[in-house]
Amino acid sequence: MRKNKAVTAVIGVMLMVAITVAIAATFYVWVHGFQPKPEPHFQGWIYNAYDTEQTYTLDNQTFHIWNVTLVPTYDDYVAGTNKTSYSMIFNGPAPPP
């Protein structure tokens, strides 16, 4: 008479652990896709910067508002083209013009 043997307990536990790890990894990748992508930082040259003489108060601290003009490449810096201006608040010294 032949005995019908099923999967041993050790192999069964190993399979359950492997399946659990695979499901957890899949869930992690799926949830990780919901995180917002960070905005890229501007990389370029400071074309011009000046204090607007305006202030901004936050938590009893007063900050000066600066207008900073940036250009993306050195060629734009030399030509004075492709400029973008931003109003910025600095907690400390502002960038050199």
PDB file as gemmi writes it, atoms N, CA and C in Angstrom:
CRYST1    1.000    1.000    1.000  90.00  90.00  90.00 P 1                      
ATOM      1  N   MET A   1       0.835  -1.164   0.000  1.00  0.00           N  
ATOM      2  CA  MET A   1       0.000   0.000   0.000  1.00  0.00           C  
ATOM      3  C   MET A   1       0.893   1.244   0.000  1.00  0.00           C  
ATOM      4  N   ARG A   2       0.595   2.167  -0.888  1.00  0.00           N  
ATOM      5  CA  ARG A   2       1.387   3.394  -0.984  1.00  0.00           C  
ATOM      6  C   ARG A   2       0.808   4.444  -0.055  1.00  0.00           C  
ATOM      7  N   LYS A   3       1.712   5.187   0.563  1.00  0.00           N  
ATOM      8  CA  LYS A   3       1.261   6.293   1.409  1.00  0.00           C  
ATOM      9  C   LYS A   3       1.303   7.571   0.571  1.00  0.00           C  
ATOM     10  N   ASN A   4       0.238   8.279   0.579  1.00  0.00           N  
ATOM     11  CA  ASN A   4       0.210   9.574  -0.091  1.00  0.00           C  
ATOM     12  C   ASN A   4       0.794  10.608   0.857  1.00  0.00           C  
ATOM     13  N   LYS A   5       1.908  11.202   0.448  1.00  0.00           N  
ATOM     14  CA  LYS A   5       2.544  12.208   1.291  1.00  0.00           C  
ATOM     15  C   LYS A   5       2.261  13.583   0.709  1.00  0.00           C  
ATOM     16  N   ALA A   6       1.954  14.484   1.575  1.00  0.00           N  
ATOM     17  CA  ALA A   6       1.753  15.873   1.170  1.00  0.00           C  
ATOM     18  C   ALA A   6       3.082  16.616   1.328  1.00  0.00           C  
ATOM     19  N   VAL A   7       3.052  17.887   1.109  1.00  0.00           N  
ATOM     20  CA  VAL A   7       4.242  18.710   1.285  1.00  0.00           C  
ATOM     21  C   VAL A   7       4.590  18.718   2.768  1.00  0.00           C  
ATOM     22  N   THR A   8       5.858  18.592   3.076  1.00  0.00           N  
ATOM     23  CA  THR A   8       6.247  18.572   4.481  1.00  0.00           C  
ATOM     24  C   THR A   8       5.997  19.931   5.115  1.00  0.00           C  
ATOM     25  N   ALA A   9       5.946  19.946   6.424  1.00  0.00           N  
ATOM     26  CA  ALA A   9       5.663  21.182   7.155  1.00  0.00           C  
ATOM     27  C   ALA A   9       6.735  22.238   6.920  1.00  0.00           C  
ATOM     28  N   VAL A  10       7.989  21.845   6.830  1.00  0.00           N  
ATOM     29  CA  VAL A  10       9.078  22.803   6.624  1.00  0.00           C  
ATOM     30  C   VAL A  10       8.942  23.484   5.269  1.00  0.00           C  
ATOM     31  N   ILE A  11       8.684  22.698   4.242  1.00  0.00           N  
ATOM     32  CA  ILE A  11       8.515  23.277   2.906  1.00  0.00           C  
ATOM     33  C   ILE A  11       7.268  24.148   2.864  1.00  0.00           C  
ATOM     34  N   GLY A  12       6.226  23.747   3.549  1.00  0.00           N  
ATOM     35  CA  GLY A  12       5.007  24.556   3.605  1.00  0.00           C  
ATOM     36  C   GLY A  12       5.249  25.907   4.249  1.00  0.00           C  
ATOM     37  N   VAL A  13       5.995  25.923   5.347  1.00  0.00           N  
ATOM     38  CA  VAL A  13       6.317  27.193   6.014  1.00  0.00           C  
ATOM     39  C   VAL A  13       7.184  28.053   5.113  1.00  0.00           C  
ATOM     40  N   MET A  14       8.153  27.451   4.434  1.00  0.00           N  
ATOM     41  CA  MET A  14       9.011  28.216   3.526  1.00  0.00           C  
ATOM     42  C   MET A  14       8.194  28.830   2.394  1.00  0.00           C  
ATOM     43  N   LEU A  15       7.245  28.088   1.857  1.00  0.00           N  
ATOM     44  CA  LEU A  15       6.388  28.628   0.801  1.00  0.00           C  
ATOM     45  C   LEU A  15       5.528  29.777   1.318  1.00  0.00           C  
ATOM     46  N   MET A  16       4.968  29.640   2.514  1.00  0.00           N  
ATOM     47  CA  MET A  16       4.140  30.714   3.078  1.00  0.00           C  
ATOM     48  C   MET A  16       4.960  31.976   3.317  1.00  0.00           C  
ATOM     49  N   VAL A  17       6.186  31.824   3.809  1.00  0.00           N  
ATOM     50  CA  VAL A  17       7.052  32.986   4.031  1.00  0.00           C  
ATOM     51  C   VAL A  17       7.400  33.643   2.700  1.00  0.00           C  
ATOM     52  N   ALA A  18       7.730  32.848   1.690  1.00  0.00           N  
ATOM     53  CA  ALA A  18       8.082  33.397   0.378  1.00  0.00           C  
ATOM     54  C   ALA A  18       6.904  34.144  -0.240  1.00  0.00           C  
ATOM     55  N   ILE A  19       5.716  33.584  -0.126  1.00  0.00           N  
ATOM     56  CA  ILE A  19       4.525  34.247  -0.672  1.00  0.00           C  
ATOM     57  C   ILE A  19       4.248  35.538   0.085  1.00  0.00           C  
ATOM     58  N   THR A  20       4.392  35.517   1.407  1.00  0.00           N  
ATOM     59  CA  THR A  20       4.169  36.725   2.209  1.00  0.00           C  
ATOM     60  C   THR A  20       5.162  37.819   1.840  1.00  0.00           C  
ATOM     61  N   VAL A  21       6.421  37.467   1.656  1.00  0.00           N  
ATOM     62  CA  VAL A  21       7.437  38.448   1.266  1.00  0.00           C  
ATOM     63  C   VAL A  21       7.121  39.020  -0.111  1.00  0.00           C  
ATOM     64  N   ALA A  22       6.700  38.179  -1.039  1.00  0.00           N  
ATOM     65  CA  ALA A  22       6.363  38.651  -2.388  1.00  0.00           C  
ATOM     66  C   ALA A  22       5.173  39.602  -2.347  1.00  0.00           C  
ATOM     67  N   ILE A  23       4.164  39.280  -1.558  1.00  0.00           N  
ATOM     68  CA  ILE A  23       2.990  40.159  -1.444  1.00  0.00           C  
ATOM     69  C   ILE A  23       3.382  41.476  -0.787  1.00  0.00           C  
ATOM     70  N   ALA A  24       4.209  41.431   0.265  1.00  0.00           N  
ATOM     71  CA  ALA A  24       4.645  42.655   0.941  1.00  0.00           C  
ATOM     72  C   ALA A  24       5.461  43.542   0.005  1.00  0.00           C  
ATOM     73  N   ALA A  25       6.336  42.948  -0.785  1.00  0.00           N  
ATOM     74  CA  ALA A  25       7.140  43.726  -1.729  1.00  0.00           C  
ATOM     75  C   ALA A  25       6.261  44.362  -2.798  1.00  0.00           C  
ATOM     76  N   THR A  26       5.297  43.624  -3.290  1.00  0.00           N  
ATOM     77  CA  THR A  26       4.373  44.168  -4.288  1.00  0.00           C  
ATOM     78  C   THR A  26       3.566  45.315  -3.702  1.00  0.00           C  
ATOM     79  N   PHE A  27       3.079  45.163  -2.489  1.00  0.00           N  
ATOM     80  CA  PHE A  27       2.306  46.216  -1.827  1.00  0.00           C  
ATOM     81  C   PHE A  27       3.171  47.452  -1.598  1.00  0.00           C  
ATOM     82  N   TYR A  28       4.433  47.269  -1.193  1.00  0.00           N  
ATOM     83  CA  TYR A  28       5.342  48.394  -0.975  1.00  0.00           C  
ATOM     84  C   TYR A  28       5.560  49.178  -2.269  1.00  0.00           C  
ATOM     85  N   VAL A  29       5.814  48.483  -3.351  1.00  0.00           N  
ATOM     86  CA  VAL A  29       6.031  49.158  -4.637  1.00  0.00           C  
ATOM     87  C   VAL A  29       4.768  49.886  -5.070  1.00  0.00           C  
ATOM     88  N   TRP A  30       3.622  49.286  -4.857  1.00  0.00           N  
ATOM     89  CA  TRP A  30       2.348  49.896  -5.238  1.00  0.00           C  
ATOM     90  C   TRP A  30       2.096  51.164  -4.428  1.00  0.00           C  
ATOM     91  N   VAL A  31       2.298  51.121  -3.108  1.00  0.00           N  
ATOM     92  CA  VAL A  31       2.075  52.289  -2.251  1.00  0.00           C  
ATOM     93  C   VAL A  31       3.120  53.361  -2.534  1.00  0.00           C  
ATOM     94  N   HIS A  32       4.347  52.966  -2.807  1.00  0.00           N  
ATOM     95  CA  HIS A  32       5.415  53.921  -3.089  1.00  0.00           C  
ATOM     96  C   HIS A  32       5.094  54.758  -4.334  1.00  0.00           C  
ATOM     97  N   GLY A  33       4.320  54.227  -5.248  1.00  0.00           N  
ATOM     98  CA  GLY A  33       3.942  54.964  -6.446  1.00  0.00           C  
ATOM     99  C   GLY A  33       2.986  56.108  -6.176  1.00  0.00           C  
ATOM    100  N   PHE A  34       2.355  56.143  -5.007  1.00  0.00           N  
ATOM    101  CA  PHE A  34       1.415  57.216  -4.677  1.00  0.00           C  
ATOM    102  C   PHE A  34       2.101  58.470  -4.151  1.00  0.00           C  
ATOM    103  N   GLN A  35       3.362  58.398  -3.795  1.00  0.00           N  
ATOM    104  CA  GLN A  35       4.055  59.553  -3.247  1.00  0.00           C  
ATOM    105  C   GLN A  35       4.272  60.587  -4.346  1.00  0.00           C  
ATOM    106  N   PRO A  36       4.048  61.878  -4.016  1.00  0.00           N  
ATOM    107  CA  PRO A  36       4.258  62.911  -5.031  1.00  0.00           C  
ATOM    108  C   PRO A  36       5.740  63.053  -5.361  1.00  0.00           C  
ATOM    109  N   LYS A  37       6.006  63.344  -6.603  1.00  0.00           N  
ATOM    110  CA  LYS A  37       7.379  63.531  -7.042  1.00  0.00           C  
ATOM    111  C   LYS A  37       7.830  64.943  -6.645  1.00  0.00           C  
ATOM    112  N   PRO A  38       9.035  65.085  -6.102  1.00  0.00           N  
ATOM    113  CA  PRO A  38       9.504  66.419  -5.713  1.00  0.00           C  
ATOM    114  C   PRO A  38       9.755  67.282  -6.947  1.00  0.00           C  
ATOM    115  N   GLU A  39       9.516  68.582  -6.765  1.00  0.00           N  
ATOM    116  CA  GLU A  39       9.773  69.510  -7.864  1.00  0.00           C  
ATOM    117  C   GLU A  39      11.281  69.702  -7.999  1.00  0.00           C  
ATOM    118  N   PRO A  40      11.764  69.789  -9.220  1.00  0.00           N  
ATOM    119  CA  PRO A  40      13.204  69.984  -9.390  1.00  0.00           C  
ATOM    120  C   PRO A  40      13.612  71.387  -8.950  1.00  0.00           C  
ATOM    121  N   HIS A  41      14.797  71.496  -8.396  1.00  0.00           N  
ATOM    122  CA  HIS A  41      15.318  72.798  -7.997  1.00  0.00           C  
ATOM    123  C   HIS A  41      15.824  73.521  -9.238  1.00  0.00           C  
ATOM    124  N   PHE A  42      15.729  74.843  -9.203  1.00  0.00           N  
ATOM    125  CA  PHE A  42      16.233  75.641 -10.308  1.00  0.00           C  
ATOM    126  C   PHE A  42      17.753  75.654 -10.247  1.00  0.00           C  
ATOM    127  N   GLN A  43      18.377  75.376 -11.349  1.00  0.00           N  
ATOM    128  CA  GLN A  43      19.823  75.451 -11.428  1.00  0.00           C  
ATOM    129  C   GLN A  43      20.170  76.517 -12.442  1.00  0.00           C  
ATOM    130  N   GLY A  44      20.952  77.487 -12.037  1.00  0.00           N  
ATOM    131  CA  GLY A  44      21.309  78.543 -12.960  1.00  0.00           C  
ATOM    132  C   GLY A  44      22.161  79.603 -12.288  1.00  0.00           C  
ATOM    133  N   TRP A  45      22.077  80.791 -12.843  1.00  0.00           N  
ATOM    134  CA  TRP A  45      22.899  81.910 -12.409  1.00  0.00           C  
ATOM    135  C   TRP A  45      22.008  83.017 -11.866  1.00  0.00           C  
ATOM    136  N   ILE A  46      22.514  83.719 -10.837  1.00  0.00           N  
ATOM    137  CA  ILE A  46      21.806  84.897 -10.321  1.00  0.00           C  
ATOM    138  C   ILE A  46      22.171  86.064 -11.222  1.00  0.00           C  
ATOM    139  N   TYR A  47      21.163  86.624 -11.884  1.00  0.00           N  
ATOM    140  CA  TYR A  47      21.394  87.739 -12.800  1.00  0.00           C  
ATOM    141  C   TYR A  47      21.348  89.065 -12.056  1.00  0.00           C  
ATOM    142  N   ASN A  48      20.396  89.173 -11.119  1.00  0.00           N  
ATOM    143  CA  ASN A  48      20.222  90.412 -10.374  1.00  0.00           C  
ATOM    144  C   ASN A  48      19.502  90.084  -9.073  1.00  0.00           C  
ATOM    145  N   ALA A  49      19.827  90.814  -8.006  1.00  0.00           N  
ATOM    146  CA  ALA A  49      19.132  90.642  -6.734  1.00  0.00           C  
ATOM    147  C   ALA A  49      19.105  91.985  -6.019  1.00  0.00           C  
ATOM    148  N   TYR A  50      17.920  92.363  -5.527  1.00  0.00           N  
ATOM    149  CA  TYR A  50      17.830  93.622  -4.780  1.00  0.00           C  
ATOM    150  C   TYR A  50      16.726  93.525  -3.729  1.00  0.00           C  
ATOM    151  N   ASP A  51      16.910  94.298  -2.664  1.00  0.00           N  
ATOM    152  CA  ASP A  51      15.942  94.356  -1.570  1.00  0.00           C  
ATOM    153  C   ASP A  51      14.771  95.215  -2.025  1.00  0.00           C  
ATOM    154  N   THR A  52      13.554  94.709  -1.896  1.00  0.00           N  
ATOM    155  CA  THR A  52      12.367  95.452  -2.330  1.00  0.00           C  
ATOM    156  C   THR A  52      11.897  96.456  -1.293  1.00  0.00           C  
ATOM    157  N   GLU A  53      12.569  96.515  -0.144  1.00  0.00           N  
ATOM    158  CA  GLU A  53      12.186  97.378   0.979  1.00  0.00           C  
ATOM    159  C   GLU A  53      10.847  96.962   1.580  1.00  0.00           C  
ATOM    160  N   GLN A  54      10.337  95.799   1.207  1.00  0.00           N  
ATOM    161  CA  GLN A  54       9.129  95.248   1.818  1.00  0.00           C  
ATOM    162  C   GLN A  54       9.560  94.221   2.853  1.00  0.00           C  
ATOM    163  N   THR A  55       8.693  94.010   3.853  1.00  0.00           N  
ATOM    164  CA  THR A  55       9.018  93.044   4.897  1.00  0.00           C  
ATOM    165  C   THR A  55       7.881  92.053   5.056  1.00  0.00           C  
ATOM    166  N   TYR A  56       8.210  90.928   5.649  1.00  0.00           N  
ATOM    167  CA  TYR A  56       7.241  89.872   5.943  1.00  0.00           C  
ATOM    168  C   TYR A  56       7.487  89.428   7.377  1.00  0.00           C  
ATOM    169  N   THR A  57       6.437  89.414   8.196  1.00  0.00           N  
ATOM    170  CA  THR A  57       6.574  89.043   9.596  1.00  0.00           C  
ATOM    171  C   THR A  57       5.967  87.667   9.819  1.00  0.00           C  
ATOM    172  N   LEU A  58       6.740  86.813  10.464  1.00  0.00           N  
ATOM    173  CA  LEU A  58       6.299  85.457  10.771  1.00  0.00           C  
ATOM    174  C   LEU A  58       6.849  85.078  12.135  1.00  0.00           C  
ATOM    175  N   ASP A  59       5.972  84.692  13.040  1.00  0.00           N  
ATOM    176  CA  ASP A  59       6.370  84.294  14.400  1.00  0.00           C  
ATOM    177  C   ASP A  59       7.244  85.355  15.061  1.00  0.00           C  
ATOM    178  N   ASN A  60       6.796  86.603  14.986  1.00  0.00           N  
ATOM    179  CA  ASN A  60       7.481  87.749  15.610  1.00  0.00           C  
ATOM    180  C   ASN A  60       8.881  87.981  15.057  1.00  0.00           C  
ATOM    181  N   GLN A  61       9.163  87.485  13.870  1.00  0.00           N  
ATOM    182  CA  GLN A  61      10.417  87.769  13.182  1.00  0.00           C  
ATOM    183  C   GLN A  61      10.092  88.488  11.882  1.00  0.00           C  
ATOM    184  N   THR A  62      10.883  89.494  11.571  1.00  0.00           N  
ATOM    185  CA  THR A  62      10.668  90.268  10.353  1.00  0.00           C  
ATOM    186  C   THR A  62      11.750  89.909   9.337  1.00  0.00           C  
ATOM    187  N   PHE A  63      11.309  89.598   8.134  1.00  0.00           N  
ATOM    188  CA  PHE A  63      12.217  89.222   7.056  1.00  0.00           C  
ATOM    189  C   PHE A  63      12.070  90.219   5.913  1.00  0.00           C  
ATOM    190  N   HIS A  64      13.170  90.505   5.239  1.00  0.00           N  
ATOM    191  CA  HIS A  64      13.133  91.368   4.062  1.00  0.00           C  
ATOM    192  C   HIS A  64      12.811  90.534   2.829  1.00  0.00           C  
ATOM    193  N   ILE A  65      12.011  91.107   1.947  1.00  0.00           N  
ATOM    194  CA  ILE A  65      11.652  90.441   0.696  1.00  0.00           C  
ATOM    195  C   ILE A  65      12.595  90.945  -0.395  1.00  0.00           C  
ATOM    196  N   TRP A  66      13.228  90.019  -1.072  1.00  0.00           N  
ATOM    197  CA  TRP A  66      14.164  90.338  -2.138  1.00  0.00           C  
ATOM    198  C   TRP A  66      13.582  89.911  -3.477  1.00  0.00           C  
ATOM    199  N   ASN A  67      13.903  90.658  -4.514  1.00  0.00           N  
ATOM    200  CA  ASN A  67      13.587  90.256  -5.876  1.00  0.00           C  
ATOM    201  C   ASN A  67      14.868  89.678  -6.461  1.00  0.00           C  
ATOM    202  N   VAL A  68      14.809  88.423  -6.862  1.00  0.00           N  
ATOM    203  CA  VAL A  68      15.980  87.745  -7.406  1.00  0.00           C  
ATOM    204  C   VAL A  68      15.663  87.314  -8.832  1.00  0.00           C  
ATOM    205  N   THR A  69      16.511  87.713  -9.758  1.00  0.00           N  
ATOM    206  CA  THR A  69      16.346  87.349 -11.163  1.00  0.00           C  
ATOM    207  C   THR A  69      17.376  86.276 -11.508  1.00  0.00           C  
ATOM    208  N   LEU A  70      16.886  85.169 -12.060  1.00  0.00           N  
ATOM    209  CA  LEU A  70      17.741  84.032 -12.388  1.00  0.00           C  
ATOM    210  C   LEU A  70      17.724  83.756 -13.886  1.00  0.00           C  
ATOM    211  N   VAL A  71      18.826  83.217 -14.376  1.00  0.00           N  
ATOM    212  CA  VAL A  71      18.913  82.754 -15.766  1.00  0.00           C  
ATOM    213  C   VAL A  71      19.435  81.317 -15.740  1.00  0.00           C  
ATOM    214  N   PRO A  72      18.991  80.468 -16.677  1.00  0.00           N  
ATOM    215  CA  PRO A  72      19.351  79.048 -16.608  1.00  0.00           C  
ATOM    216  C   PRO A  72      20.785  78.713 -17.018  1.00  0.00           C  
ATOM    217  N   THR A  73      21.394  79.507 -17.896  1.00  0.00           N  
ATOM    218  CA  THR A  73      22.740  79.164 -18.372  1.00  0.00           C  
ATOM    219  C   THR A  73      23.642  80.388 -18.336  1.00  0.00           C  
ATOM    220  N   TYR A  74      24.929  80.145 -18.426  1.00  0.00           N  
ATOM    221  CA  TYR A  74      25.886  81.246 -18.448  1.00  0.00           C  
ATOM    222  C   TYR A  74      25.722  82.088 -19.712  1.00  0.00           C  
ATOM    223  N   ASP A  75      25.404  81.458 -20.827  1.00  0.00           N  
ATOM    224  CA  ASP A  75      25.189  82.213 -22.070  1.00  0.00           C  
ATOM    225  C   ASP A  75      24.029  83.185 -21.919  1.00  0.00           C  
ATOM    226  N   ASP A  76      22.946  82.757 -21.234  1.00  0.00           N  
ATOM    227  CA  ASP A  76      21.830  83.664 -20.976  1.00  0.00           C  
ATOM    228  C   ASP A  76      22.248  84.782 -20.030  1.00  0.00           C  
ATOM    229  N   TYR A  77      23.135  84.477 -19.094  1.00  0.00           N  
ATOM    230  CA  TYR A  77      23.633  85.496 -18.168  1.00  0.00           C  
ATOM    231  C   TYR A  77      24.381  86.583 -18.934  1.00  0.00           C  
ATOM    232  N   VAL A  78      25.243  86.175 -19.847  1.00  0.00           N  
ATOM    233  CA  VAL A  78      26.034  87.129 -20.622  1.00  0.00           C  
ATOM    234  C   VAL A  78      25.133  87.938 -21.549  1.00  0.00           C  
ATOM    235  N   ALA A  79      24.174  87.271 -22.201  1.00  0.00           N  
ATOM    236  CA  ALA A  79      23.294  87.947 -23.156  1.00  0.00           C  
ATOM    237  C   ALA A  79      22.164  88.708 -22.469  1.00  0.00           C  
ATOM    238  N   GLY A  80      21.875  88.385 -21.211  1.00  0.00           N  
ATOM    239  CA  GLY A  80      20.766  89.041 -20.508  1.00  0.00           C  
ATOM    240  C   GLY A  80      19.410  88.553 -20.982  1.00  0.00           C  
ATOM    241  N   THR A  81      19.340  87.327 -21.458  1.00  0.00           N  
ATOM    242  CA  THR A  81      18.084  86.783 -21.976  1.00  0.00           C  
ATOM    243  C   THR A  81      17.572  85.662 -21.082  1.00  0.00           C  
ATOM    244  N   ASN A  82      16.312  85.285 -21.310  1.00  0.00           N  
ATOM    245  CA  ASN A  82      15.691  84.145 -20.633  1.00  0.00           C  
ATOM    246  C   ASN A  82      15.697  84.311 -19.116  1.00  0.00           C  
ATOM    247  N   LYS A  83      15.356  85.525 -18.656  1.00  0.00           N  
ATOM    248  CA  LYS A  83      15.388  85.836 -17.232  1.00  0.00           C  
ATOM    249  C   LYS A  83      14.043  85.507 -16.584  1.00  0.00           C  
ATOM    250  N   THR A  84      14.094  85.045 -15.334  1.00  0.00           N  
ATOM    251  CA  THR A  84      12.901  84.786 -14.540  1.00  0.00           C  
ATOM    252  C   THR A  84      13.111  85.412 -13.169  1.00  0.00           C  
ATOM    253  N   SER A  85      12.138  86.233 -12.730  1.00  0.00           N  
ATOM    254  CA  SER A  85      12.259  86.913 -11.442  1.00  0.00           C  
ATOM    255  C   SER A  85      11.393  86.235 -10.396  1.00  0.00           C  
ATOM    256  N   TYR A  86      11.919  86.182  -9.173  1.00  0.00           N  
ATOM    257  CA  TYR A  86      11.211  85.587  -8.044  1.00  0.00           C  
ATOM    258  C   TYR A  86      11.283  86.537  -6.860  1.00  0.00           C  
ATOM    259  N   SER A  87      10.221  86.582  -6.071  1.00  0.00           N  
ATOM    260  CA  SER A  87      10.262  87.274  -4.785  1.00  0.00           C  
ATOM    261  C   SER A  87      10.614  86.233  -3.738  1.00  0.00           C  
ATOM    262  N   MET A  88      11.679  86.513  -2.988  1.00  0.00           N  
ATOM    263  CA  MET A  88      12.177  85.524  -2.031  1.00  0.00           C  
ATOM    264  C   MET A  88      12.390  86.166  -0.672  1.00  0.00           C  
ATOM    265  N   ILE A  89      12.222  85.345   0.360  1.00  0.00           N  
ATOM    266  CA  ILE A  89      12.473  85.775   1.729  1.00  0.00           C  
ATOM    267  C   ILE A  89      13.686  85.001   2.219  1.00  0.00           C  
ATOM    268  N   PHE A  90      14.653  85.724   2.755  1.00  0.00           N  
ATOM    269  CA  PHE A  90      15.872  85.084   3.234  1.00  0.00           C  
ATOM    270  C   PHE A  90      15.982  85.238   4.736  1.00  0.00           C  
ATOM    271  N   ASN A  91      16.362  84.177   5.402  1.00  0.00           N  
ATOM    272  CA  ASN A  91      16.637  84.205   6.832  1.00  0.00           C  
ATOM    273  C   ASN A  91      18.149  84.256   6.978  1.00  0.00           C  
ATOM    274  N   GLY A  92      18.692  85.421   6.757  1.00  0.00           N  
ATOM    275  CA  GLY A  92      20.135  85.587   6.758  1.00  0.00           C  
ATOM    276  C   GLY A  92      20.525  86.425   5.557  1.00  0.00           C  
ATOM    277  N   PRO A  93      21.787  86.417   5.206  1.00  0.00           N  
ATOM    278  CA  PRO A  93      22.216  87.250   4.079  1.00  0.00           C  
ATOM    279  C   PRO A  93      21.639  86.763   2.755  1.00  0.00           C  
ATOM    280  N   ALA A  94      21.326  87.718   1.913  1.00  0.00           N  
ATOM    281  CA  ALA A  94      20.785  87.406   0.587  1.00  0.00           C  
ATOM    282  C   ALA A  94      21.945  87.108  -0.364  1.00  0.00           C  
ATOM    283  N   PRO A  95      21.643  86.522  -1.508  1.00  0.00           N  
ATOM    284  CA  PRO A  95      22.716  86.220  -2.464  1.00  0.00           C  
ATOM    285  C   PRO A  95      23.293  87.499  -3.050  1.00  0.00           C  
ATOM    286  N   PRO A  96      24.522  87.442  -3.486  1.00  0.00           N  
ATOM    287  CA  PRO A  96      25.107  88.638  -4.105  1.00  0.00           C  
ATOM    288  C   PRO A  96      24.461  88.915  -5.453  1.00  0.00           C  
ATOM    289  N   PRO A  97      24.307  90.190  -5.788  1.00  0.00           N  
ATOM    290  CA  PRO A  97      23.706  90.520  -7.100  1.00  0.00           C  
ATOM    291  C   PRO A  97      24.643  90.214  -8.240  1.00  0.00           C  
TER     292      PRO A  97                                                      
END                                                                             
